[in-house]
Amino acid sequence: SGQMMGTIDYMAPEQGGDSHQVDIRADIYSLGATLYRLLTGAPPFAGEKFDTPVKKLMALATQSPTSARSLRPDVPAPLAAVIDKMLAKSPAARYATPEELAEALEPYCKSSNLAALLSRGTSAVGNAVPGVPSRGEGARASEIGTQNHLSSPSGDTAPTINRAARPSSVGN
């Protein structure tokens, strides 16, 4: 009672209030924050503007994060919309179930090579957000191959790691 649980960078806004009202949609928010970080190199509320827990909590309660597409223009607009919905302030505005979210993400998983992405390291974009250091020595944006693309239903594409980098013992 009177305590918050969670890592602020990945915590849903409603977790800061009555934790008894939290449901699966808080996990969808957290997953959205994780996907946001994977694509942009930083959590939704990062940088000098959000340099204290109180500033992050205030932003979490009152602001929407900068669109992933604003930080990574190569993110397909429909994928950015999925992330925005995952990060909606109101649980009612998020995907209602993990199945609904999986359905929305499925078009971006075709031809993906998770093993290659993981083997290349933790940072795909380098220092994407001013004032937020990158983590690890992973692939930089300039090292991301463009031979294979994740395409959205509308035809937008985002680069994926070149399949040639995939270890030969790993399947799709």
N, C-alpha and C positions, 0 to 999 in steps of 0.2 A: 504494500500500500504506500502510495506517495513516491514510488520509484519508477523510473523509466528503464525499459530493457531494450537493448539493441544498439547497433552502431549507427550513429547519427547520419552518416553519409548514405546509408541504405535503409533507413527507417522510414516507414510510411507516416504521413502527417498525423493520422489518427492514433498512432502509438504514443504520441506525446500527451494525449488526453486520457480518456477512459479505456484502459487496455482490455477491459471486459467486453468491449464492443468490437474488438479487432477480429477480423476473419481472414479467410484465404486471400482476399484482395490486398491485404498488407504484404503478403508474400509476392504477389504479382508486382506491387510497387517496388519491392526490394530487388526482384529480378530485373525490372526495368532500369533501376539505378545501376545494377551490375552491367547490363548490356550497354547502357549509356557510357559507363567508364571504359568498357572494352573498346568501344568505337571512338571515343573522344580522348581517352587518356586521363580523364579526371572524373570524379563523381559529379552529380548534378549541381551541387553548390560548393564550388572549389575556388581557390585563389584568395588573394588578399582581402577581397570584399567580405569573405566568409571565413575569417581566420580564427574565430573563437566558437566554442560550442553554442553559446547564446545566439550569435549571429546566424549560425547554421539553423538552429531551431526556429528562429524568427522567420528565416527565409522559407524553411520547410512549411511553416504554417501559413505564410502569406504570399509567396511568390511561386511562379512557375519557372522551372529551369530553362536556360537557353536551349533552343532546339539543337539536337545533335547535328542536324544538317547545317546549322549556322557555323558550327565548329569544324565539320567535315562535309563540305559540299558534295562529295562523292557518295554520301549515304543517300540511297534512293528515297524520294519524298514519301512514298507509301510506308517504307520501313521507319522513317522518322515519325510518321503519324502513329504507327504502332507503339513506338517508344513513348511518344507524348501521351497516348492513352494509358499506357502502363503507369506513367508518372502523374496521372491526374490527381489533383488535390482530394477530390471526393471519391471515396470507394465506389459509389454508384456509377461514376463515369469511367471506371476501369473495366477491364475484362472481368466477367463474373466468375469464370472458372479457368483452371489451367488448360482444359481442353479447348476452350474458346481461344485462349492465347496461342496455344500450339497451332491451331488452325490458321491464325493470322500470321504466324512466323514461318509456317511450312514452305511458302514459295521462296524464301530466302535460304533454305537449307538444301535445296537441290544442288547437286554437284559440289557440295561443300566438302572440305577435307580437314576435319577437325584435328586429326593427328599432325598434319603439317603445320597448322596454325599453332598448336601447342608446342611443337618441336622448335619453332622459331623464336619463342620467348614470350614475354608478357606484354610488350609494348609494340603495338602496330602503328602508332602515329607519332611517336616521339614526344616532343614538348608542345602538345596541342593547345594548352591553355596557359597564357602568360602567368608566370608566378607559381605554376604547379610543375614540379620536376617530374620527369618520366621515371618509370620504375623498370629496372632491368635493362638488359642490352638486346632486346628483341628486335624484330624487323622494324625498320623505319618506313615511312610512307613511300620513300623512293625505292625501297627494296620489294615492295608488294608487286607481284606479277599481275599482268593484265590479260594473260592468255585465257583465263577462266574467269567468268563473272557470275555473281549472284544476280539474277534478274528478277525484278518484281513483275507482277502481272501486267503492269502498264508499260514495261519495257525499260524502266530505269535500271541502271546497273551500278554495282559497286565492285571494286577490285577485290580479288581473293588471292591468297598465296599461290604462286605458280606450282602446279602439280609436280614439276620436276624436282622440287625440294622435298617431296614426300619420301619417307623411308620406304624401300621396296617391299618390306615385309608387312606394311600396313595397308589394309584395304579401305575402300570407301566407307 
